[in-house]
Amino acid sequence: MSARRLVPAALTVLVVALGAATLLIRPASGAPPTRADYVLMVGVPGLRWEDVNPDTTPTLWRMAGRGSIGSLSVRSAHEPTCPTDGWLTLGAGNYAGWSGDRGAAGCPRAEPVVERPDGVGANLPDQRSTVLYNQDRLPWGAVPGALPESVRCTVAIGPGAAIAAARPFGRVDRYEPTLPADPRGLLASCVLSIVDLGTIRGEDPTVRAAAARRADAALATVLAARPDRSLVLVAGVSDTGEASRLHVAVADGPGWDGGWLTSPSTGRDGYLQLIDLAPTALTALGRPLPERLFRGQAATTVPNRPTDLTSAISRPADADEEAGAQRRVAVWFFGLLAVADCLLALAAVPLLRRARRDAGPGGPDPAPRWLVTATEVLLVAAALAIPAGLVADAVPWWRTGHPGLAFAGVTLAVLAAATAGVRFAPWYVRTLGPLGTVVGLTALIVGADVVTGARLQLNGVTGYSALAGGRYAGLGTVGLGVFTAGILLSAACLAQRLRRGWRPVVMVCVGGLGVLAVGSPYLGADPVGAVALTAGVCIAAAVSTGGWLTLGRVAWATIAGLAVTALFALIDVRRPAGERGGLGRFLEALGDGTGGMTIHRSGAASLAALTGSPLTALALVGAAVVWFALLQPWGGLKRLFGIYPAVRAGMAGIPVAALLAGLLGGSALNVAGAAAAVTVPMAALAALRVLDHAADRTPAASALPDVSADRPAGPGADGNPGPAPDPRAGSGPGSDAGSVPGSDAGSNPGPDAGSGPGSDAGSGPGSDPDAGPGPGSAPRAGSGAGSDGGPGAVSDPEAGVGVGPEPDPDAGQGPAAGPHASADAVRSGRPS
């Protein structure tokens, strides 16, 4: 087997190895909790870190000083999480919800009924119907009462605690409606006690302070009566308004001295979920967790918390404020981006049709220079909008009185600076200069954030919210989309500058680094995204040398993708249950018969994302612009692909990776929409530049370098006049993209980047110089018939033959056009 045929196999092995490396090592988890004899779970619905201070809540303040603290996400099966939903989720260790009728605010109109038939325990008559509702109507398979069912005896104090402490058939072992003056004996009667200290409602600081003060006084009574060797968990177990917030979580007991609370379910120091409290309690008591019932994982404590308690508490309080502002701002940010991109797409179509200048005297006038320049700037800015929004989250805009305006101001400032940097870069005059700069900057911004802990992703407008409860660390949906576009097109631009045989190597090496960044638990922590990106890299590598996407290329690309997927799944499923990722959990669900529920949840999430996200509009509009404009004979994208086959390969891999990530990750078209927001504007810009120079002429023979000594001559190279050229650009032998006589680039019957005479990047006249001379081909300069001095078509942009003060090695324009010094080659296109 020849070395050339071994390249695909070698690249497949390399991609598989890189994919496997992302799961071989996982980050170290926090210290396991010390064994406790008793666990006291104290719930205060609505309690937030802004309510905690040494004057209003002195008991909780001191407890936070000696214990571990964190931000609690109270996600349940319903949104918002009302107190009843929160207590049910606490007792289920899974996303649960109350079955009662919900009012206009989204919360049940009536609280569950708590009966005391014997004066010792209690009974919830609605508990059985609630369990059936969660099992049959909700997609999480929660069993309310799974936590108390895992221990022999449970104490409940207060009506909310009774909801959490009720077993699946409704029985509460020991119950008191209010906290006794001396609860010492009651708290020591069972290993697990759940206490309801009342609810903090509203946004009035005075009202909230009064409720927090009462809860703190009751907490002092509980702490004074706590048994020896007990773990006390204080949690704001639910929201009390329509808007979700982050809440208080404090753990105080043996082994919980200082530090941040965290959980494997979040992977982020200082964050845990409400569903983590039940497994935390059982783990502290040394009890086994019920199989397949808990979705949460036991919390741990990690060090590096500030020694000053005020500074430590300010961090979760600030995170709560940022997360609340993020949801409001993200809605209008992506909405405005979708509207702006649609308007830019509509404005781009007329410019696309006028972009190719007519060689004859009767053609339409080209667009004005100022319009060309303005369109170029708008296209670059549109592609950089999401990366600029990510950088803007480095500034604490949410702390201002008008967070939306502050974010807009910071984003516009970052966007203006980034756009100016691209516009005035020295290599901007090249055909692929703006494309390479924008996608490289995009990949660099997202990659740098991921490498440094994804701090800008968490609670960022273009990232993900801790309130949603879907992701707390690594790379989010929007970040995955723009990073996929950035890494594949960056690899394409680099590969295009090398000879044909080296292009797949570059695509795989650069793309493999992207796979590692996305899938590594230290970095992107998204194995599903890594699998999807692997598929895109394989497709891009397969077609990066030009030609059709043949069956053989599809086969080895598919094998590589399946190999990485299988290896990811195999490694993930062999890990402990608490450390498994999405693939491992899905395989486990298939094994225990709950895979249908997992697919149902993914489908429901995809449907919600498809119908409720502005990114869906970005994806659909971007696809429409590409299909109905850019891929038309006058759209220029086929011509671009014929001249730059590596760019075609990168753009072919992007939809494969983005759509696969959305399908497997339950995010529908969100990944594709984010990728399109970067890809489509840059594709339009590059296509417009190629169209603008489609009518350029090759220089006279005296201006060309003498290559006859070491290059085979084409027609007219011997000094005899070649065939007379067609007066219109791109027609006749020797057209600038290797098209057949009279055809536009990419519109000939052959493949867009195929092999054979007349194909866009094939071996016909004026073809890619790396392809080698085909029948009747011209010298290296890429000129077709008429290269002996006649007005033949422009040379291949990769050949770099042209005249002017600074010839463009990528564009190769002739004397009629000159260099792109004033950005005259750019036309409008539509950002996705």
Number of C-alpha atoms within 10 A of each C-alpha: 5 6 8 9 9 11 15 20 14 12 23 23 15 17 26 24 16 22 31 24 16 24 22 12 11 12 10 7 16 18 13 15 21 17 17 21 17 24 26 27 22 23 30 26 28 29 29 26 24 18 20 23 17 11 10 19 21 16 22 21 20 13 21 25 21 17 23 27 31 29 30 32 29 34 30 27 20 16 17 22 29 28 25 27 29 32 30 34 35 34 32 34 29 29 29 33 27 30 19 17 10 13 10 8 12 15 23 18 12 11 14 19 13 22 17 16 9 8 10 11 19 23 22 20 15 16 24 14 16 22 26 17 19 21 16 12 11 18 19 21 24 28 25 36 26 26 30 26 19 16 15 10 16 25 26 32 24 19 23 29 28 35 31 27 36 32 27 23 18 24 24 28 20 22 29 21 17 14 18 13 10 12 17 16 11 19 24 20 15 20 21 26 25 29 30 26 27 20 22 24 16 11 10 8 11 10 12 20 19 15 20 26 19 16 22 21 16 19 23 16 17 23 17 11 17 21 19 12 14 22 27 26 22 25 25 27 38 34 28 22 17 14 12 24 28 32 29 29 31 26 29 22 22 17 19 24 18 24 26 28 27 28 25 20 25 23 20 20 24 23 25 32 30 27 30 26 30 27 25 22 26 23 20 22 21 14 12 11 20 14 7 12 17 22 19 24 25 24 29 25 25 20 14 9 19 14 11 9 16 14 11 18 23 13 17 24 20 17 19 26 18 25 23 20 20 25 19 13 20 18 13 13 19 21 16 13 20 23 14 15 26 20 13 21 25 14 15 24 22 15 21 24 19 20 29 24 20 19 16 12 8 7 12 12 11 14 15 9 15 12 15 22 18 14 23 27 21 20 29 25 24 24 30 24 24 27 26 24 24 21 20 25 24 12 13 14 20 22 13 11 9 11 18 18 14 18 23 16 14 20 22 17 14 20 24 17 14 19 25 14 14 22 21 11 13 11 17 20 24 24 28 24 19 25 28 23 20 27 27 20 19 27 23 16 18 23 22 12 21 24 14 11 17 23 18 22 27 25 24 25 27 28 25 27 21 29 24 18 17 13 22 25 26 30 29 25 26 23 30 28 30 29 30 38 32 31 28 32 33 26 30 29 24 16 27 24 15 13 12 19 15 15 27 25 20 20 31 24 19 19 29 25 14 26 32 27 25 32 27 25 21 22 22 28 25 28 29 23 28 30 28 28 35 34 29 30 35 32 29 33 31 29 25 30 26 28 21 15 17 10 9 10 17 15 13 18 25 17 17 26 26 16 21 26 22 16 18 26 23 16 16 22 20 11 12 9 13 14 17 19 22 16 22 22 19 18 17 17 17 15 10 9 10 16 16 13 16 17 17 14 16 19 18 15 15 21 15 14 19 18 13 11 18 23 28 22 23 29 24 15 23 25 19 15 25 19 13 11 23 26 17 16 17 22 27 31 28 25 29 29 23 30 34 29 29 33 29 25 29 30 22 19 27 30 22 20 30 30 21 23 29 22 18 19 22 21 24 27 30 28 32 35 31 30 31 30 29 31 27 29 31 29 25 32 31 26 30 34 26 27 27 24 27 29 27 27 24 31 25 16 16 9 12 16 10 11 13 13 7 9 13 14 18 24 22 18 21 12 12 11 15 21 16 13 21 18 16 16 25 27 23 25 30 34 36 36 40 40 33 25 16 15 20 24 31 30 20 18 11 19 21 29 34 21 20 18 21 32 30 39 36 32 25 30 37 38 40 31 25 17 17 15 23 18 12 18 26 29 26 26 25 32 31 37 29 27 31 24 20 20 22 33 35 33 37 32 28 22 22 19 26 30 20 13 9 12 20 25 17 21 27 29 32 25 17 16 19 20 24 21 15 14 21 23 27 31 33 32 34 35 34 34
